[in-house]
Amino acid sequence: MISRTAILVLLFSAIFSYGQKNSETEKKIDKLMSKMTIDEKIGQLNQLSGEGLSQNIVAQVKNGSVGSLLNEVDSKVIYELQKVATTQTRLRIPLIFARDVIHGFKTIFPIPLGQAASWNTSLVEDGARIAAIEASSVGIKWTFAPMIDVSRDPRWGRIAESFGEDSYLISKMGAASVRGYQGKNLADKTAIAACAKHFAGYGATESGKDYNTTWIPEVQLRDTYLPPFKAAVDAQVATFMCSFNDINGVPSSGNKHLNDDILRKEWKFNGVLVSDWASIEQMQTHGVAANLADAAKLAIDAKVDMDMMGFAYTKNLKDLIKNKSVKIKQIDAAVRNVLRLKFNLGLFDNPFAENSESTFYANNALSSAQKAATESVVLLKNNGLLPINKDHKTVAVMGPLANSPADQLGTWVMDGEPNHSITPLDAIHKNFGKNFTIQYEQGLAYSRDTNSVNFSKAIQLAQNSDVIVFFAGEEALLSGEARARADINLPGAQTKLLTELKKTGKPLVLVVMAGRPHTIQKEIEMADAVLYSFHPGTMGGPALANIIFGVENPSGKLPVTFPRLVGQVPIYYAHKMTGRPAKDIQLINEIPVGAPQFSLGFTSYHLDAGDSPLFPFGFGLSYTNFNYSPVKLSATTLTRENSITANCKVSNTGKMDGYEVVQLYVRDKVASLAQPVKRLIGFEKIFLKSGESKELSFDVSANQLSFHDSKNNLIVENGEFDLWISTNSNSGSPQMFILK
Ligand code: GLC
């Protein structure tokens, strides 16, 4: 039994082990800073990309003109450079080594979009913890993750790195990542500093084209884009990173309102804010800085502490101090934040990592990665063909992603090794080859391949099989940073080959592995069953094989809306009602020739797509069935003093055990600013055995109904609300309650 005192001590140390100010540490910082020259101070604000033990890097470390290195992962090089920093410099200040450990270091988990599809925050936390253990073992003490940009545009390659379109789900996933990376105490040897990025609004990039401009009214910034970042601050995230984009003309790296008024003053964040790669220097290209000195001033004025590969600080801050454009106290504030991070990470006491390669691909890591991959797979359609059984003895495994170890890892894999991937083909052969006859024909060499030379072989193989399992999707290199696509159909000749295979009349399972939603309406219609797997990582093969053959029951739910056509984008569930929501839709091929000009009605939809998505946010099927009882409210009146409880009984009425993600949505029906038609404010992932039921209760209080008014105040307004407890964002019937 832990005593109250022990709990208080634990609580105290936890609170003061992150970016929070701790008087002991502040005194150490004061003492160290009192000895630092201006050059040594500016050196701490300079982050360079590793070059091994190059003369340049060793010299810069030796003369104290670099405070952090990114992209150095050779443990011996890290050790040598840290030795130089802590024994051959005047003040022996340790370096901090950083790396993009986005969804695994060596053991690769599903891309974050896939992890979000699991709706399992403990899985996400485990994945980040495992990544931290692997990365810290070589000396990495800082990752540039979680990426918590709200992403509603599948044309944007970086949607792969995000947790999808919904602020609430992203907030939960981002906070879980922070806990995983940073562990219980930042000074633990396996802890690494997390980084909330990209601050802010990057996902609103116009046309989904990377690095593009964004127009975000502050009300929307605060209601939609900022909540995940505030959740990260509440989770004690140690660092933030600026985004490349401008918001309404102001690049984030020079955005004082964002980085000072909101992040520092409103949220009281005193961790490190690092620029993105050369994003300070690029303010010249944005056209808001006439030269590098201007850019440096804009950034330090905007409280950006560290300059990643921009050389703006190291080349200009000293002169800016001399000509009094910048005050020394601005430099000191930034240096304090950097030194505080290094003290909190324990780098002054333990600057060297314990390098134990054995931490790579440990069994527990691989099984956690497989569990995450399994729970990230979304069943989009099933006419009963899945799971494959003995009626389909001969299985034709096909497609460009059936056996592509690098592609299944997805984007932002800096250190994961494809030779450790277990592909679907590997897993199907190994685990099901005894009971089924497995035949394989890739059909296309890679996702963009348009060469039909192997089509006849594939068709013939299909004709000699009982079922086709086709692995389609996009190569990893088509996903991620600077990988925007204007056309999000399956690349290459995949649809052509699927069409030919369909003509064989054989039952067809389509498995899509990708870093984004694709417009797969035609493919959905052709296939008897469809699984969507957002690049599932090292263990993607066993995860998918076990689902295809029924060892596992799929439970993923879409963290992002799937459009029918790319022209519908942006399309997301938490949209506004508008004054003319879609009604009496007549699609373009249903309109009679010569119909009178005004006969088609005047409501909001696309003639060639309607107004609904292909699949809504939160959607995902199961091999079993879950039945939801009507929602019961403990009261129909809510006040600011009390909360009400929404209850619903969920039953597994099918034959297979399985997970279900029960989702809680509300709608504010009348407010001073138009509100979304639905907003996720809670969810619970439950496991039900076949025939089992569970009574779920969600507490709802007034503060969950808040929004920002036109003066950017967070308010709650009285009035009528609808509430749903359902299996996705487009199902269930609402219960009404009143807030007064
Ligand atoms: C990249 C990305 C950022 C990443 C950084 C370091 O350009 O925008 O997310 O952390 O540079 O690799």
Residues whose N, C-alpha, C, O or C-beta is under 5 A from the ligand:
A	BS01	GLC	D100 F144 D276 W277
